[in-house]
Amino acid sequence: MKKILLVEDDPNLGNLLQDYLQLKGKFEVVLCTDGDAGLKEFTKSEFDLLILDVMMPKKDGFTLGKEVRKMNQNVPIIFATAKAMIEDKTQAFGLGGDDYITKPFRIEELLLRINALLKRTAADGDKEEQKPTQFKVGKYDFDFTSQVINSDSGQQKLSTKEAALLRLLCLHKNEVLTREEALLNIWNDDNYFNGRSMDVFLSKIRKYLKDDPRVEIINVHGRGYKLLVN
């Protein structure tokens, strides 16, 4: 049974959605009525999907979504709001949201969106599991699962984003990894600030691999990066 975190400050709507999704969708639904409670619940349990009301007391849905994304890049998030402004939609997707629904909405439509997201997430997960996690990079052995680079000179522990970025480079070894693909895959957003952050991680990875002259990460102007292994 899939587990959903529903954060909605209107108790009537919240209870209605909880009952419907548990009955019709056969989900386990945890209901919270403000952003602070939602964040606490998220840190305590594993969830398969989040539905976040945007206009809430204590902590609004966008702020909550941003904090969730710092802890988990992959859990699907649906933002729900009474606003239909393009700025809100842009912000929702910019924060790493996967879908956006405007109130008032039909509960049946919400259920369809939930099922579509969960199906897509499962398919992405299957594809991810099929990709290799062990890589030989010159004299280095990179283990993506444990986030470690091993060599004769020792072991280097990587951060989660460093490991994800090096894995993408390895999967595209001797080919161009576009900047957009890397940003969308790891940060879910290819904005300027995430791009600057990625540049910092690339500099660190280059230092980790600098003792093998056969290994080089080059910039491909206007396109992205290439991991060269001779």
C-alpha positions as CSV (number, residue, x, y, z in Angstrom):
1,M,0.0,0.0,0.0
2,K,1.4,3.4,-1.0
3,K,1.7,6.0,1.7
4,I,0.7,9.6,1.0
5,L,1.4,12.7,3.2
6,L,-1.5,15.2,2.8
7,V,-0.9,18.7,4.2
8,E,-4.1,20.7,4.1
9,D,-5.2,23.4,6.5
10,D,-8.9,23.1,5.7
11,P,-10.0,20.2,8.0
12,N,-13.2,19.6,6.1
13,L,-11.4,19.2,2.7
14,G,-8.5,17.4,4.3
15,N,-10.8,14.8,5.9
16,L,-12.7,14.4,2.7
17,L,-9.6,13.8,0.6
18,Q,-8.1,11.5,3.2
19,D,-11.3,9.3,3.3
20,Y,-11.7,9.3,-0.5
21,L,-8.0,8.4,-1.3
22,Q,-8.0,5.7,1.4
23,L,-11.3,4.2,0.1
24,K,-11.0,4.6,-3.7
25,G,-7.2,4.7,-4.1
26,K,-6.5,2.2,-1.4
27,F,-3.7,4.5,-0.1
28,E,-2.6,5.0,3.5
29,V,-3.0,8.8,3.9
30,V,-1.5,10.8,6.8
31,L,-3.2,14.2,7.2
32,C,-1.5,17.3,8.7
33,T,-3.1,20.7,9.0
34,D,-0.1,23.0,8.8
35,G,3.4,23.1,7.3
36,D,5.3,22.6,10.5
37,A,3.3,19.5,11.4
38,G,3.8,18.2,7.8
39,L,7.6,18.6,8.0
40,K,7.8,16.8,11.3
41,E,5.7,13.9,9.9
42,F,7.9,13.8,6.8
43,T,11.0,13.4,8.8
44,K,9.5,10.6,10.9
45,S,8.2,8.3,8.1
46,E,8.8,7.2,4.5
47,F,6.2,8.5,2.0
48,D,5.6,7.6,-1.6
49,L,3.9,11.0,-2.5
50,L,3.2,14.4,-1.0
51,I,0.1,16.6,-1.6
52,L,0.9,20.1,-0.2
53,D,-1.6,22.9,0.1
54,V,0.2,26.2,-0.8
55,M,-1.7,28.6,1.5
56,M,-1.2,27.3,5.0
57,P,-0.4,28.8,8.5
58,K,3.0,28.5,10.1
59,K,4.7,27.2,7.0
60,D,3.3,27.6,3.5
61,G,3.4,24.7,1.0
62,F,6.2,26.2,-1.2
63,T,8.5,26.6,1.8
64,L,7.6,23.1,3.0
65,G,8.3,21.7,-0.5
66,K,11.7,23.4,-0.6
67,E,12.6,21.9,2.7
68,V,11.5,18.5,1.6
69,R,13.6,18.7,-1.5
70,K,16.7,19.4,0.6
71,M,16.1,16.0,2.2
72,N,14.7,14.0,-0.7
73,Q,15.1,14.8,-4.4
74,N,12.8,12.1,-5.7
75,V,9.6,11.8,-3.7
76,P,6.7,13.1,-6.0
77,I,5.1,16.4,-4.8
78,I,1.7,17.8,-5.9
79,F,1.0,21.4,-5.0
80,A,-2.6,22.4,-4.5
81,T,-3.7,26.0,-4.3
82,A,-6.6,28.3,-4.8
83,K,-4.5,30.5,-7.1
84,A,-4.2,30.0,-10.8
85,M,-1.5,32.5,-11.5
86,I,1.3,31.5,-13.9
87,E,3.8,32.8,-11.3
88,D,2.6,30.2,-8.8
89,K,2.9,27.4,-11.3
90,T,6.4,28.5,-12.2
91,Q,7.4,28.6,-8.6
92,A,5.8,25.2,-7.9
93,F,7.8,23.5,-10.7
94,G,10.9,25.6,-9.9
95,L,10.9,24.2,-6.4
96,G,11.0,20.6,-7.7
97,G,7.2,20.0,-7.7
98,D,6.0,17.3,-10.0
99,D,2.4,18.5,-10.5
100,Y,0.1,21.4,-9.7
101,I,-3.7,21.4,-9.2
102,T,-5.9,24.4,-8.7
103,K,-8.8,24.5,-6.3
104,P,-11.6,23.8,-6.6
105,F,-10.8,20.5,-8.2
106,R,-12.6,17.2,-8.7
107,I,-11.2,14.5,-6.3
108,E,-11.3,12.1,-9.2
109,E,-8.9,14.3,-11.1
110,L,-6.5,14.4,-8.1
111,L,-6.6,10.6,-8.0
112,L,-5.8,10.3,-11.7
113,R,-2.8,12.6,-11.2
114,I,-1.6,10.6,-8.2
115,N,-1.8,7.4,-10.0
116,A,0.0,8.8,-13.1
117,L,2.8,10.2,-10.9
118,L,3.3,7.0,-9.0
119,K,3.3,5.0,-12.2
120,R,6.0,7.3,-13.7
121,T,8.1,7.2,-10.5
122,A,8.0,3.4,-10.5
123,A,9.1,3.3,-14.2
124,D,11.9,5.7,-13.5
125,G,13.0,3.6,-10.6
126,D,13.1,0.5,-12.7
127,K,15.2,2.2,-15.3
128,E,17.5,3.6,-12.5
129,E,18.0,0.1,-11.0
130,Q,19.1,-1.2,-14.4
131,K,22.0,1.3,-14.7
132,P,25.4,0.2,-13.4
133,T,26.6,1.4,-10.0
134,Q,30.3,0.3,-10.2
135,F,32.7,2.1,-12.5
136,K,36.3,1.9,-13.5
137,V,37.7,5.4,-14.1
138,G,41.4,5.1,-15.0
139,K,43.2,4.0,-11.8
140,Y,40.0,4.7,-9.7
141,D,37.2,2.4,-8.7
142,F,34.0,4.4,-8.1
143,D,31.1,2.8,-6.1
144,F,28.0,4.9,-6.6
145,T,26.0,3.1,-4.0
146,S,28.5,3.7,-1.2
147,Q,29.5,7.0,-2.7
148,V,33.2,6.2,-2.5
149,I,36.2,6.5,-4.9
150,N,38.9,3.9,-4.2
151,S,42.5,4.0,-5.5
152,D,45.9,2.7,-4.4
153,S,46.5,6.0,-2.6
154,G,43.3,5.7,-0.5
155,Q,39.6,6.3,-0.3
156,Q,37.6,9.5,-1.1
157,K,34.0,9.8,0.3
158,L,31.6,11.8,-1.9
159,S,28.5,13.8,-1.1
160,T,25.2,12.6,-2.6
161,K,25.3,15.2,-5.3
162,E,29.0,14.6,-6.1
163,A,28.3,10.9,-6.5
164,A,25.2,11.5,-8.7
165,L,27.1,13.9,-10.9
166,L,30.1,11.6,-11.2
167,R,27.8,8.7,-12.1
168,L,26.2,10.7,-14.9
169,L,29.6,11.5,-16.2
170,C,30.6,7.8,-16.1
171,L,27.4,6.8,-17.9
172,H,28.4,9.3,-20.6
173,K,32.1,8.5,-20.6
174,N,33.9,10.0,-23.6
175,E,30.6,11.5,-24.6
176,V,29.0,14.9,-24.0
177,L,26.8,15.2,-20.8
178,T,24.7,18.3,-21.5
179,R,24.5,20.8,-18.7
180,E,20.7,20.7,-18.9
181,E,20.5,17.0,-18.5
182,A,22.8,17.0,-15.4
183,L,20.9,19.9,-13.7
184,L,17.4,18.4,-14.4
185,N,18.5,14.9,-13.4
186,I,20.1,15.9,-10.1
187,W,18.6,19.3,-9.1
188,N,15.3,19.0,-11.0
189,D,15.8,22.6,-12.2
190,D,18.4,24.1,-14.6
191,N,18.3,27.6,-13.2
192,Y,21.4,29.8,-12.9
193,F,21.9,29.2,-9.2
194,N,21.8,25.4,-9.5
195,G,24.3,25.7,-12.4
196,R,26.7,27.6,-10.2
197,S,26.3,25.0,-7.5
198,M,27.1,22.2,-10.1
199,D,30.2,24.0,-11.1
200,V,31.5,23.8,-7.6
201,F,30.8,20.1,-7.4
202,L,32.6,19.6,-10.7
203,S,35.7,21.4,-9.4
204,K,35.7,19.0,-6.4
205,I,35.4,15.9,-8.6
206,R,38.3,17.1,-10.8
207,K,40.4,17.3,-7.6
208,Y,39.5,13.8,-6.6
209,L,40.6,12.5,-10.0
210,K,43.6,14.7,-10.6
211,D,46.3,12.1,-9.7
212,D,45.6,10.1,-12.9
213,P,46.7,12.0,-16.0
214,R,44.6,9.7,-18.2
215,V,41.4,11.0,-16.6
216,E,40.1,14.5,-17.4
217,I,36.7,16.3,-17.2
218,I,36.6,18.9,-19.9
219,N,34.1,21.7,-20.6
220,V,32.4,21.5,-24.0
221,H,31.6,25.1,-24.9
222,G,27.9,25.8,-25.1
223,R,26.9,22.2,-24.5
224,G,28.2,20.6,-21.3
225,Y,30.9,18.3,-20.1
226,K,32.9,15.3,-21.1
227,L,34.6,12.7,-18.9
228,L,37.7,11.6,-21.0
229,V,39.4,8.3,-20.0
230,N,42.4,7.3,-22.1
